[in-house]
Amino acid sequence: MLSRDSDAARILLALSLLVCATCYTGHTMAATSQTGPAVIDAGPVAITPTAGMETKYSDNIYLQERDTTASWIYLVRPEINARVQDRSNMYQLNYKGEAAWYEENSNNDRNDYFDNTFSGDFYLLPAERWIATGYVSWALLHEDRGTGLTEGEIGNEISEPVRYDQTDVGGTVEYGSGIGRLELSAGYMDRVYQNFRQFTRSRDLDETSLGATFFHPIAPNTDILLDYAYSEFHYPNTFENLPSLDSTENSLEAGVAWEITPNTTSRAQAGYVEKDFDDPARKNWDGIGWSLELWMQPREQDTIVITSSHAPEETSLQGDFINRETLKTDWTHSWSDRVDTVLSGTATREKYEQSINDRKDYIYNISARANYAFRRWFNTYVSYGYDDKDSNADNLSYKQNVFMLGVDLSL
């Protein structure tokens, strides 16, 4: 069976909705888009159904250091977007699903899963100089065996993926004037694990976040910025014999943002970050944090994106938190109107603060992908990914090769 009761019925329902929507286009489809998916014109609502199908082969599905297990994996990804445009205001409802079937299964040892995400968002211009955005989502998700709470040998020992439900809600308010632009943000996330509660319950998490960023123009298309962020982490089910992981984070960073094109903006910022734990048995931390998103277009057919960050992250099993540094590069080259390739590389260093044996992980990922657009509504791709994790903790290092072939369908 799949990872949730009646998941098979949910898959059939999602796919049936997609098929029905496609059939309905014969009577109600709006003018076909020249690029991207066409929409179903249902009065004031524009409905866009899409679907993806993928075949994947992994030579190490549990991310083990030795005695690895390989499997073919088959995925289906239905999506439906419903959008209403009212002058400059926009409202959206979205559904996104992902179902996966593994060949490496048995009656008492399953890897299959079915993720569902239901979300809504809006973009409003309530008055001159004001912009408001908001979002809400409810998701039924999973962690692959060998990742997250089941990394290492635990991934081999459990009988199914870890499942959790997550709710997110938040928004921003932005005000602009001649001297600059102020953006205020707020968000809340609630995550509750659904199975293996004897050990996952301690990782249920509530997160509250607040932020304020001020942008001041110093040149055409260029702003300096000052960014403040506050986050509060609460673990409601901490084990009685362990100190609580409840904490607060504060960061104050300065930087610069500059517009590359009307739709792409580069941003670099750095500053002071502190993490304070409620329980004195946990060690507080402070240091330098940064984030970078750099867009470059050396030629019309080439786009290079470099991202980097240094920030504390919540731990999964070991230590007080993860001190993470990441550098990623993506290079997209358009060979023609139909063909493009994407090369990506990522290097990550993770230090598990106050962990046994001072755990450090070094993770390297490379991938290559080629996309071919047969038709406006039919795209196909082939890709390869390689992961290499080197950890000083026992049984946590691994290597993985993944090959993928997929199609993306729309109206």
Secondary structure, DSSP 4 states (H G I P E B T S, - for coil): --SSTTHHHHHHHHHHHHHHHHHHHHHHB-SPPSSS---EEETTEEEEEEEEEEEEEES-TT--SSS---EEEEEEEEEEEEEEEETTEEEEEEEEEEEEEESS-BTTB---EEEEEEEEEEEE--STTEEEEEEEEEEEEEE-TTSGGGTTTHHHHSSS-EEEEEEEEEEEEEEEETTEEEEEEEEEEEEEE-S-HHHHGGG-EEEEEEEEEEEEEEETTEEEEEEEEEEEEE-TT--TTS----EEEEEEEEEEEEEEETTEEEEEEEEEEEEEESSTTSPPEEEEEEEEEEEE-SSTTEEEEEEEEEEEE--SSSSSEEEEEEEEEEEEEE-SSSEEEEEEEEEEEEEEET-TT--EEEEEEEEEEEEEEEETTEEEEEEEEEEEEEESSTT--EEEEEEEEEEEEE-
